[in-house]
Amino acid sequence: MISESLQTNSTLTNLDIELNDIGVTGVKYILQSLQRNSTLTNLDLGVNNIGDDGAEWISLQLNSTLTDLNLSYNSIGVEGAK
């Protein structure tokens, strides 16, 4: 539901979904939507059990407006940080 709304939203600039345990699957849905979003500048994904796989997936996505990204407390190790 959130991911669908992000595709067409033209006013949202900050999205805080910290502490929601969305995991890798959830982060994929969110970031696929953000590829089409042109207004979001701040995204908080802290404490969502994303891990290395989610961090790698995030790094492969392109978004030209996102300037702040919080990934704290997501068990991202050396592999995910590459």
Rosetta blueprint (number, residue, H / E / L):
1 M L
2 I H
3 S H
4 E H
5 S H
6 L H
7 Q H
8 T H
9 N L
10 S L
11 T L
12 L L
13 T L
14 N E
15 L E
16 D E
17 I L
18 E L
19 L L
20 N L
21 D L
22 I L
23 G H
24 V H
25 T H
26 G H
27 V H
28 K H
29 Y H
30 I H
31 L H
32 Q H
33 S H
34 L H
35 Q L
36 R L
37 N L
38 S L
39 T L
40 L L
41 T L
42 N E
43 L E
44 D E
45 L L
46 G L
47 V L
48 N L
49 N L
50 I L
51 G H
52 D H
53 D H
54 G H
55 A H
56 E H
57 W H
58 I H
59 S H
60 L L
61 Q L
62 L L
63 N L
64 S L
65 T L
66 L L
67 T L
68 D E
69 L E
70 N E
71 L L
72 S L
73 Y L
74 N L
75 S L
76 I L
77 G L
78 V H
79 E H
80 G H
81 A H
82 K L
